[in-house]
Amino acid sequence: MSLMNFTSIDFETANKNRDSACSVAVVVIENGRMVDSYNSFIRPPEMFFEEGNIKIHGITPQMVENAPTFADIWNDLRMYLDNRIVIAHNAFFDMGVLRSCIWKYNLAKPQFKTACTVQIARKVWPQLPNHKLNTLGEFFQIQFKHHDALDDAKVCAKIPLVAGRTVGVDNMDSLLRKIGLEAKIFKS
């Protein structure tokens, strides 16, 4: 039985500003199985969407004009993060978005550790041509809509589960230790 317990998170943003989250999703893994998820559009503080961002994720201002703000969803979202290991694919980006949104609205700080699935994938599967989420999805033979926050969070969650089986460990701490990484405290 897998003792993998963590939460994966994925953000999509309206523009280059880190506080411009327009979508978020989390997937909760307990004992190696998805037990819960959360997914929401977010109305960014400024309704400015860059064309390049829209091309990537397909989210338009019209889709989020009546959505809750980050502050509106924070209490719900925070429940999935506190006292967990929270992973993201390119955690530097997603943790930066989370931090910027918390600062923007002066919200209560969460307490959790974070790890990056890009780094995990690089250590476990160095032979892959790259470690982008769509490449890993293909490697795992998962059909998904790339840049849909919930689909991305699900594929992200699969990475430590498969990595643990690949290197012969059954929990996140052992996985990170075995491949020479560590979960870092989220600093907000």
ABEGO torsion letter per residue (X at the ends): XBABBBBBBBBBBABABAAABABBBBBBBBGGBBABBBBBBBBBABBBBBAAAAAAAGBBAAAAAABBBAAAAAAAAAAAABGBBBBBBGAAAAAAAAAAAAAAAGBBBBBBBBBBAAAAAAAABAABABABAAAAAAAAGBBBBBGBAAAAAAAAAAAAAAAAAAAGBABAAAAAAAAGBBBBBBBX
